[in-house]
Amino acid sequence: MSIPPPPGPQQPQGPYQPPAAGGPQYPQYPQPQYPQGPYGPQPPYPSPYQPWGQGHVPYVLPAPVNGLAIASLVLGLLCCLPGVGLVLGVIALIQIRRRGERGRAMAVVGSVFSGVGLAVWVLLLATGGAAEFWEGVKEGASETSSLSLSTGDCFDTPGDSLTGDLVTDVTRVPCEDAHDGEVFATYDLEGAEYPGDDASGGSADHRCYALEDTYAFDLWAVPDDVAVYYFTPSEDSWSTGDRSVVCAFGSAAEGEKLTGSYRAQVGAFTPEQVSYLRAAHILNVALDTAPDTDYIEDDLPGNKAWAGRVATALGKQSAMLRSGKWSAGTERPVLALAADLDKARTEWARAAKAPDVDTFYAHYDKGYKLIDPHRAVTVRDALGLSVDPPAYDDGGQGAGSEGGGSGMQV
C-alpha cells in the first residue's frame, strides 16, 4: 500500500483538486482571457447582435441653401434693385458650383427677373418715363381725394376749376389762404348698386342746398358770388367702396378763388337771431326739395307732394316765430311775418291738392309771393342780421351733375 503525502504547501498540484467536504467536486477548467472592450471583455469573433446604447444613429446632412441665391430671387421678384439682384444671382451660381450648395434654381430665376427689371429701368431712364413716374409719386403724396375731405376743409385743384372730376385731384390748404373750395357738408349715398350719375347728382342737388345753413347758419351773410358745388362718386370709385358726396362753397366766377371761411358758430349770434334763423331753416329745407323738372306739368304729382312739404314747413315756421321770446323792437315785425307765413301756408296747401296744372299754378303763384325774401327784410333789420337778400341761385355745377334747387332763402 502506498502512504499519502503529508498535507502542506509541499503537496504537489495535480490536474484535479481534492473534493471538498459535503458534496461532489467538479473539475475547474481554465477560463479564456478576452481583450477588454467598451462594454467589458470582448470575444475575438464578431457578435451577431449590436450592443444597445443611447447614442444617435449618424446620418448625412443635406447641403445648405446658398444665401445669395435667396437674396437674388427676392430682389428679382420685387424689382426694387434689379442690378443688385442680377449681380447676386451670378455670384450665387459660382458659389453653388464650387461649394456644392443648393439654390441653383432660385439664383437662375432671380437673375432672369433682375435682368428684365434692369432693362425696364434703362428704358425708362432713356425715354424720360422715370422722371414722369417720380412726379406722379410726389403728386400722389401731396394730394388727396374727395373721399378724405371733411366738413370745414378748404382745398385747391390744379386747374383752379370746380367743374371737373375731382375724385383724386384736390389738395388741402389753409382756409386763411386763397382757395378754390370750402367743404360745408358731406354725406354717404345708400345702396349696394351704383345709382347712376343722374340719381347721385339729384340727391346731391337737394341735400347740399338743404345743408348750407347748417354750416354758414345765416345764408344771407354768404356773398352772391359764392356758389354751391358738389362731388359725387363715379361708377369706378363706387366699386372700390366710395359712397361719399362732398358739398362745397366755391366762387361763382370760373377760376376765381375764395378767401377766409364761411363757417359760422351759433355762439356768434344772439338768442333772438338764433330763434329766427332756426325757424327760417325749416322752410329753406322744404323749398330745396323741389322736383328736378323744368315745368310743373312735367311732374305734377311730384310738385304737389313738394307743395305739401312746403305747407307743412310754413306751419312749423309760423308756430316757432309766434312762440319765441322777442324784445319790444322785434316782436311786431316778427308777428307780421308770421301772419304772412300763415297765408302762404294756405295757398301751398291748396296747390298740394290741386286737381290739374292750372289750379296748381294759381295757388303756387300766390303762395310764392307771400314768402318772397324781401318780406323778411324788416324782421332781419330789427334783429341786426344782413338785409341783402341772396340773388336767385340755380346752383353750382357739381362734378357730373347740374346744380338746382329752388333758390329761395327766407
Contacts in CASP RR format, 6 or more apart in sequence:
PFRMAT RR
TARGET T0000
AUTHOR 0000-0000-0000
METHOD contacts of the structure
MODEL  1
MSIPPPPGPQQPQGPYQPPAAGGPQYPQYPQPQYPQGPYGPQPPYPSPYQ
PWGQGHVPYVLPAPVNGLAIASLVLGLLCCLPGVGLVLGVIALIQIRRRG
ERGRAMAVVGSVFSGVGLAVWVLLLATGGAAEFWEGVKEGASETSSLSLS
TGDCFDTPGDSLTGDLVTDVTRVPCEDAHDGEVFATYDLEGAEYPGDDAS
GGSADHRCYALEDTYAFDLWAVPDDVAVYYFTPSEDSWSTGDRSVVCAFG
SAAEGEKLTGSYRAQVGAFTPEQVSYLRAAHILNVALDTAPDTDYIEDDL
PGNKAWAGRVATALGKQSAMLRSGKWSAGTERPVLALAADLDKARTEWAR
AAKAPDVDTFYAHYDKGYKLIDPHRAVTVRDALGLSVDPPAYDDGGQGAG
SEGGGSGMQV
5 11 0 8 1.000
5 12 0 8 1.000
15 27 0 8 1.000
16 27 0 8 1.000
17 25 0 8 1.000
17 27 0 8 1.000
17 28 0 8 1.000
18 25 0 8 1.000
19 25 0 8 1.000
33 41 0 8 1.000
34 41 0 8 1.000
34 42 0 8 1.000
34 43 0 8 1.000
34 44 0 8 1.000
35 41 0 8 1.000
35 42 0 8 1.000
35 44 0 8 1.000
36 42 0 8 1.000
38 51 0 8 1.000
39 51 0 8 1.000
62 102 0 8 1.000
63 100 0 8 1.000
63 101 0 8 1.000
63 102 0 8 1.000
64 101 0 8 1.000
64 102 0 8 1.000
65 101 0 8 1.000
65 102 0 8 1.000
65 103 0 8 1.000
65 106 0 8 1.000
66 92 0 8 1.000
66 95 0 8 1.000
66 96 0 8 1.000
66 99 0 8 1.000
66 101 0 8 1.000
66 102 0 8 1.000
66 103 0 8 1.000
66 106 0 8 1.000
66 107 0 8 1.000
67 92 0 8 1.000
68 88 0 8 1.000
68 89 0 8 1.000
68 91 0 8 1.000
68 92 0 8 1.000
68 95 0 8 1.000
68 107 0 8 1.000
69 88 0 8 1.000
69 89 0 8 1.000
69 92 0 8 1.000
69 93 0 8 1.000
69 96 0 8 1.000
69 103 0 8 1.000
69 104 0 8 1.000
69 106 0 8 1.000
69 107 0 8 1.000
70 103 0 8 1.000
70 106 0 8 1.000
71 85 0 8 1.000
71 88 0 8 1.000
71 92 0 8 1.000
72 85 0 8 1.000
72 86 0 8 1.000
72 88 0 8 1.000
72 89 0 8 1.000
72 92 0 8 1.000
72 106 0 8 1.000
72 107 0 8 1.000
72 110 0 8 1.000
72 111 0 8 1.000
72 114 0 8 1.000
73 106 0 8 1.000
73 107 0 8 1.000
73 109 0 8 1.000
73 110 0 8 1.000
73 113 0 8 1.000
75 81 0 8 1.000
75 82 0 8 1.000
75 83 0 8 1.000
75 84 0 8 1.000
75 85 0 8 1.000
75 88 0 8 1.000
75 110 0 8 1.000
75 114 0 8 1.000
76 82 0 8 1.000
76 85 0 8 1.000
76 110 0 8 1.000
76 113 0 8 1.000
76 114 0 8 1.000
76 115 0 8 1.000
76 117 0 8 1.000
77 110 0 8 1.000
77 113 0 8 1.000
79 113 0 8 1.000
79 114 0 8 1.000
79 117 0 8 1.000
79 120 0 8 1.000
82 113 0 8 1.000
82 114 0 8 1.000
82 115 0 8 1.000
82 116 0 8 1.000
82 117 0 8 1.000
82 118 0 8 1.000
82 120 0 8 1.000
82 121 0 8 1.000
83 114 0 8 1.000
83 115 0 8 1.000
83 118 0 8 1.000
84 114 0 8 1.000
85 110 0 8 1.000
85 111 0 8 1.000
85 114 0 8 1.000
86 110 0 8 1.000
86 111 0 8 1.000
86 114 0 8 1.000
86 115 0 8 1.000
86 118 0 8 1.000
89 107 0 8 1.000
89 110 0 8 1.000
89 111 0 8 1.000
89 114 0 8 1.000
90 111 0 8 1.000
92 103 0 8 1.000
92 106 0 8 1.000
92 107 0 8 1.000
93 104 0 8 1.000
93 107 0 8 1.000
93 108 0 8 1.000
93 111 0 8 1.000
95 101 0 8 1.000
96 102 0 8 1.000
96 103 0 8 1.000
96 104 0 8 1.000
96 107 0 8 1.000
121 130 0 8 1.000
124 130 0 8 1.000
124 133 0 8 1.000
142 171 0 8 1.000
143 168 0 8 1.000
143 169 0 8 1.000
143 170 0 8 1.000
143 171 0 8 1.000
144 170 0 8 1.000
144 171 0 8 1.000
144 172 0 8 1.000
145 167 0 8 1.000
145 168 0 8 1.000
145 169 0 8 1.000
145 170 0 8 1.000
146 166 0 8 1.000
146 167 0 8 1.000
146 168 0 8 1.000
146 170 0 8 1.000
146 231 0 8 1.000
146 244 0 8 1.000
146 246 0 8 1.000
147 167 0 8 1.000
147 237 0 8 1.000
147 242 0 8 1.000
147 244 0 8 1.000
149 155 0 8 1.000
149 170 0 8 1.000
149 172 0 8 1.000
149 183 0 8 1.000
149 186 0 8 1.000
149 246 0 8 1.000
150 183 0 8 1.000
150 186 0 8 1.000
151 183 0 8 1.000
151 184 0 8 1.000
151 185 0 8 1.000
151 186 0 8 1.000
151 215 0 8 1.000
152 175 0 8 1.000
152 182 0 8 1.000
152 183 0 8 1.000
152 184 0 8 1.000
152 215 0 8 1.000
152 261 0 8 1.000
152 263 0 8 1.000
153 172 0 8 1.000
153 182 0 8 1.000
153 183 0 8 1.000
154 172 0 8 1.000
154 173 0 8 1.000
154 174 0 8 1.000
154 175 0 8 1.000
154 177 0 8 1.000
154 179 0 8 1.000
154 181 0 8 1.000
154 182 0 8 1.000
154 183 0 8 1.000
154 258 0 8 1.000
154 260 0 8 1.000
154 261 0 8 1.000
155 170 0 8 1.000
155 171 0 8 1.000
155 172 0 8 1.000
155 173 0 8 1.000
155 179 0 8 1.000
155 180 0 8 1.000
155 181 0 8 1.000
155 182 0 8 1.000
155 183 0 8 1.000
155 248 0 8 1.000
156 170 0 8 1.000
156 171 0 8 1.000
156 173 0 8 1.000
156 179 0 8 1.000
156 180 0 8 1.000
156 181 0 8 1.000
157 164 0 8 1.000
157 166 0 8 1.000
157 169 0 8 1.000
157 170 0 8 1.000
157 171 0 8 1.000
157 180 0 8 1.000
158 169 0 8 1.000
160 180 0 8 1.000
160 255 0 8 1.000
160 257 0 8 1.000
161 180 0 8 1.000
161 254 0 8 1.000
161 255 0 8 1.000
162 180 0 8 1.000
162 181 0 8 1.000
162 229 0 8 1.000
162 248 0 8 1.000
162 250 0 8 1.000
162 397 0 8 1.000
162 398 0 8 1.000
163 229 0 8 1.000
163 254 0 8 1.000
163 397 0 8 1.000
163 398 0 8 1.000
163 399 0 8 1.000
164 399 0 8 1.000
164 400 0 8 1.000
165 234 0 8 1.000
165 399 0 8 1.000
165 400 0 8 1.000
166 231 0 8 1.000
166 399 0 8 1.000
167 231 0 8 1.000
167 233 0 8 1.000
167 234 0 8 1.000
167 237 0 8 1.000
167 242 0 8 1.000
167 399 0 8 1.000
173 179 0 8 1.000
175 182 0 8 1.000
175 260 0 8 1.000
175 261 0 8 1.000
176 259 0 8 1.000
176 260 0 8 1.000
177 259 0 8 1.000
178 257 0 8 1.000
178 258 0 8 1.000
178 259 0 8 1.000
179 257 0 8 1.000
179 258 0 8 1.000
179 259 0 8 1.000
179 260 0 8 1.000
180 250 0 8 1.000
180 251 0 8 1.000
180 255 0 8 1.000
180 257 0 8 1.000
180 258 0 8 1.000
181 229 0 8 1.000
181 248 0 8 1.000
181 249 0 8 1.000
181 250 0 8 1.000
181 258 0 8 1.000
182 248 0 8 1.000
182 249 0 8 1.000
182 250 0 8 1.000
182 258 0 8 1.000
182 260 0 8 1.000
182 261 0 8 1.000
182 262 0 8 1.000
182 263 0 8 1.000
183 246 0 8 1.000
183 247 0 8 1.000
183 248 0 8 1.000
184 211 0 8 1.000
184 212 0 8 1.000
184 214 0 8 1.000
184 215 0 8 1.000
184 216 0 8 1.000
184 247 0 8 1.000
184 248 0 8 1.000
184 249 0 8 1.000
184 262 0 8 1.000
184 263 0 8 1.000
185 207 0 8 1.000
185 208 0 8 1.000
185 211 0 8 1.000
185 212 0 8 1.000
185 214 0 8 1.000
185 215 0 8 1.000
185 247 0 8 1.000
186 244 0 8 1.000
186 245 0 8 1.000
186 246 0 8 1.000
186 247 0 8 1.000
187 207 0 8 1.000
187 211 0 8 1.000
187 244 0 8 1.000
187 245 0 8 1.000
187 247 0 8 1.000
188 243 0 8 1.000
188 244 0 8 1.000
188 245 0 8 1.000
189 195 0 8 1.000
189 200 0 8 1.000
189 203 0 8 1.000
189 232 0 8 1.000
189 233 0 8 1.000
189 243 0 8 1.000
189 244 0 8 1.000
189 245 0 8 1.000
190 243 0 8 1.000
194 233 0 8 1.000
194 235 0 8 1.000
194 238 0 8 1.000
194 239 0 8 1.000
195 203 0 8 1.000
196 235 0 8 1.000
197 232 0 8 1.000
197 400 0 8 1.000
197 401 0 8 1.000
198 401 0 8 1.000
200 232 0 8 1.000
200 233 0 8 1.000
200 245 0 8 1.000
200 401 0 8 1.000
201 230 0 8 1.000
201 232 0 8 1.000
201 398 0 8 1.000
201 400 0 8 1.000
201 401 0 8 1.000
202 292 0 8 1.000
202 401 0 8 1.000
203 232 0 8 1.000
203 245 0 8 1.000
204 230 0 8 1.000
204 231 0 8 1.000
204 232 0 8 1.000
204 245 0 8 1.000
204 247 0 8 1.000
204 398 0 8 1.000
204 401 0 8 1.000
205 230 0 8 1.000
205 292 0 8 1.000
205 401 0 8 1.000
205 402 0 8 1.000
205 403 0 8 1.000
205 404 0 8 1.000
205 405 0 8 1.000
206 288 0 8 1.000
206 289 0 8 1.000
206 405 0 8 1.000
207 245 0 8 1.000
207 247 0 8 1.000
208 228 0 8 1.000
208 230 0 8 1.000
208 245 0 8 1.000
208 247 0 8 1.000
209 228 0 8 1.000
209 288 0 8 1.000
209 395 0 8 1.000
209 404 0 8 1.000
209 405 0 8 1.000
209 407 0 8 1.000
210 284 0 8 1.000
210 285 0 8 1.000
210 288 0 8 1.000
210 289 0 8 1.000
211 247 0 8 1.000
212 219 0 8 1.000
212 222 0 8 1.000
212 228 0 8 1.000
212 247 0 8 1.000
212 284 0 8 1.000
213 219 0 8 1.000
213 277 0 8 1.000
213 280 0 8 1.000
213 281 0 8 1.000
213 284 0 8 1.000
213 409 0 8 1.000
214 281 0 8 1.000
215 262 0 8 1.000
215 263 0 8 1.000
215 264 0 8 1.000
216 222 0 8 1.000
216 262 0 8 1.000
216 263 0 8 1.000
216 264 0 8 1.000
217 264 0 8 1.000
217 265 0 8 1.000
217 266 0 8 1.000
217 269 0 8 1.000
217 277 0 8 1.000
218 264 0 8 1.000
218 269 0 8 1.000
218 273 0 8 1.000
218 277 0 8 1.000
218 385 0 8 1.000
218 386 0 8 1.000
219 284 0 8 1.000
219 390 0 8 1.000
219 409 0 8 1.000
220 380 0 8 1.000
220 385 0 8 1.000
220 386 0 8 1.000
220 387 0 8 1.000
220 388 0 8 1.000
220 389 0 8 1.000
220 390 0 8 1.000
220 409 0 8 1.000
221 262 0 8 1.000
221 264 0 8 1.000
221 385 0 8 1.000
221 386 0 8 1.000
222 249 0 8 1.000
222 262 0 8 1.000
222 390 0 8 1.000
224 252 0 8 1.000
224 390 0 8 1.000
224 391 0 8 1.000
225 251 0 8 1.000
225 252 0 8 1.000
225 253 0 8 1.000
225 256 0 8 1.000
226 249 0 8 1.000
226 250 0 8 1.000
226 251 0 8 1.000
226 252 0 8 1.000
226 258 0 8 1.000
226 262 0 8 1.000
227 249 0 8 1.000
227 250 0 8 1.000
227 251 0 8 1.000
227 252 0 8 1.000
227 393 0 8 1.000
227 395 0 8 1.000
227 396 0 8 1.000
228 247 0 8 1.000
228 248 0 8 1.000
228 249 0 8 1.000
228 250 0 8 1.000
228 393 0 8 1.000
228 395 0 8 1.000
228 396 0 8 1.000
228 403 0 8 1.000
229 247 0 8 1.000
229 248 0 8 1.000
229 249 0 8 1.000
229 250 0 8 1.000
229 396 0 8 1.000
229 397 0 8 1.000
229 398 0 8 1.000
229 399 0 8 1.000
230 245 0 8 1.000
230 246 0 8 1.000
230 247 0 8 1.000
230 248 0 8 1.000
230 396 0 8 1.000
230 398 0 8 1.000
230 399 0 8 1.000
230 401 0 8 1.000
230 403 0 8 1.000
231 245 0 8 1.000
231 246 0 8 1.000
231 248 0 8 1.000
231 398 0 8 1.000
231 399 0 8 1.000
232 245 0 8 1.000
232 398 0 8 1.000
232 399 0 8 1.000
232 400 0 8 1.000
232 401 0 8 1.000
233 242 0 8 1.000
233 243 0 8 1.000
233 244 0 8 1.000
233 245 0 8 1.000
234 242 0 8 1.000
249 258 0 8 1.000
249 262 0 8 1.000
250 258 0 8 1.000
251 257 0 8 1.000
251 258 0 8 1.000
252 396 0 8 1.000
266 274 0 8 1.000
267 274 0 8 1.000
269 277 0 8 1.000
270 383 0 8 1.000
271 325 0 8 1.000
272 325 0 8 1.000
272 326 0 8 1.000
272 327 0 8 1.000
272 330 0 8 1.000
272 383 0 8 1.000
273 383 0 8 1.000
273 384 0 8 1.000
273 385 0 8 1.000
275 320 0 8 1.000
275 324 0 8 1.000
275 325 0 8 1.000
276 321 0 8 1.000
276 334 0 8 1.000
276 379 0 8 1.000
276 380 0 8 1.000
276 383 0 8 1.000
276 385 0 8 1.000
277 385 0 8 1.000
278 320 0 8 1.000
279 316 0 8 1.000
279 317 0 8 1.000
279 320 0 8 1.000
279 321 0 8 1.000
280 317 0 8 1.000
280 376 0 8 1.000
280 409 0 8 1.000
280 410 0 8 1.000
282 313 0 8 1.000
282 316 0 8 1.000
282 317 0 8 1.000
282 320 0 8 1.000
283 310 0 8 1.000
283 313 0 8 1.000
283 314 0 8 1.000
283 317 0 8 1.000
283 341 0 8 1.000
283 371 0 8 1.000
283 410 0 8 1.000
284 408 0 8 1.000
284 409 0 8 1.000
284 410 0 8 1.000
285 313 0 8 1.000
286 306 0 8 1.000
286 309 0 8 1.000
286 310 0 8 1.000
286 312 0 8 1.000
286 313 0 8 1.000
287 310 0 8 1.000
287 313 0 8 1.000
287 405 0 8 1.000
287 406 0 8 1.000
287 407 0 8 1.000
287 408 0 8 1.000
287 409 0 8 1.000
288 405 0 8 1.000
288 406 0 8 1.000
288 407 0 8 1.000
289 306 0 8 1.000
289 309 0 8 1.000
290 303 0 8 1.000
290 306 0 8 1.000
290 405 0 8 1.000
290 406 0 8 1.000
291 298 0 8 1.000
291 299 0 8 1.000
291 302 0 8 1.000
291 303 0 8 1.000
291 306 0 8 1.000
292 404 0 8 1.000
293 299 0 8 1.000
293 303 0 8 1.000
296 303 0 8 1.000
296 357 0 8 1.000
296 360 0 8 1.000
296 361 0 8 1.000
296 364 0 8 1.000
297 357 0 8 1.000
300 356 0 8 1.000
300 357 0 8 1.000
300 360 0 8 1.000
303 360 0 8 1.000
304 351 0 8 1.000
304 352 0 8 1.000
304 353 0 8 1.000
304 354 0 8 1.000
304 360 0 8 1.000
305 352 0 8 1.000
307 348 0 8 1.000
307 349 0 8 1.000
307 351 0 8 1.000
307 352 0 8 1.000
307 354 0 8 1.000
307 360 0 8 1.000
307 363 0 8 1.000
307 364 0 8 1.000
308 348 0 8 1.000
308 349 0 8 1.000
308 351 0 8 1.000
308 352 0 8 1.000
310 348 0 8 1.000
311 345 0 8 1.000
311 348 0 8 1.000
311 349 0 8 1.000
311 351 0 8 1.000
311 352 0 8 1.000
314 341 0 8 1.000
314 342 0 8 1.000
314 344 0 8 1.000
314 345 0 8 1.000
314 348 0 8 1.000
314 371 0 8 1.000
315 341 0 8 1.000
315 342 0 8 1.000
315 345 0 8 1.000
317 341 0 8 1.000
318 338 0 8 1.000
318 341 0 8 1.000
318 342 0 8 1.000
318 345 0 8 1.000
321 334 0 8 1.000
321 335 0 8 1.000
321 337 0 8 1.000
321 338 0 8 1.000
321 341 0 8 1.000
322 335 0 8 1.000
322 338 0 8 1.000
324 334 0 8 1.000
326 334 0 8 1.000
329 382 0 8 1.000
330 379 0 8 1.000
330 382 0 8 1.000
330 383 0 8 1.000
333 378 0 8 1.000
333 379 0 8 1.000
333 382 0 8 1.000
334 379 0 8 1.000
334 382 0 8 1.000
336 378 0 8 1.000
336 379 0 8 1.000
337 375 0 8 1.000
337 376 0 8 1.000
337 378 0 8 1.000
337 379 0 8 1.000
340 370 0 8 1.000
340 371 0 8 1.000
340 375 0 8 1.000
341 370 0 8 1.000
341 371 0 8 1.000
343 367 0 8 1.000
343 370 0 8 1.000
344 367 0 8 1.000
344 370 0 8 1.000
344 371 0 8 1.000
347 363 0 8 1.000
347 364 0 8 1.000
347 366 0 8 1.000
347 367 0 8 1.000
347 370 0 8 1.000
348 363 0 8 1.000
348 364 0 8 1.000
348 367 0 8 1.000
350 359 0 8 1.000
350 363 0 8 1.000
351 359 0 8 1.000
351 360 0 8 1.000
351 363 0 8 1.000
351 364 0 8 1.000
351 367 0 8 1.000
354 360 0 8 1.000
354 362 0 8 1.000
354 363 0 8 1.000
368 408 0 8 1.000
371 408 0 8 1.000
371 410 0 8 1.000
373 389 0 8 1.000
373 390 0 8 1.000
373 408 0 8 1.000
373 409 0 8 1.000
373 410 0 8 1.000
374 389 0 8 1.000
375 410 0 8 1.000
376 389 0 8 1.000
376 410 0 8 1.000
377 387 0 8 1.000
377 389 0 8 1.000
380 386 0 8 1.000
380 387 0 8 1.000
381 387 0 8 1.000
389 409 0 8 1.000
390 407 0 8 1.000
390 409 0 8 1.000
392 407 0 8 1.000
392 408 0 8 1.000
393 405 0 8 1.000
393 407 0 8 1.000
394 403 0 8 1.000
394 404 0 8 1.000
394 405 0 8 1.000
394 407 0 8 1.000
395 403 0 8 1.000
395 404 0 8 1.000
395 405 0 8 1.000
395 407 0 8 1.000
396 403 0 8 1.000
396 404 0 8 1.000
397 403 0 8 1.000
END
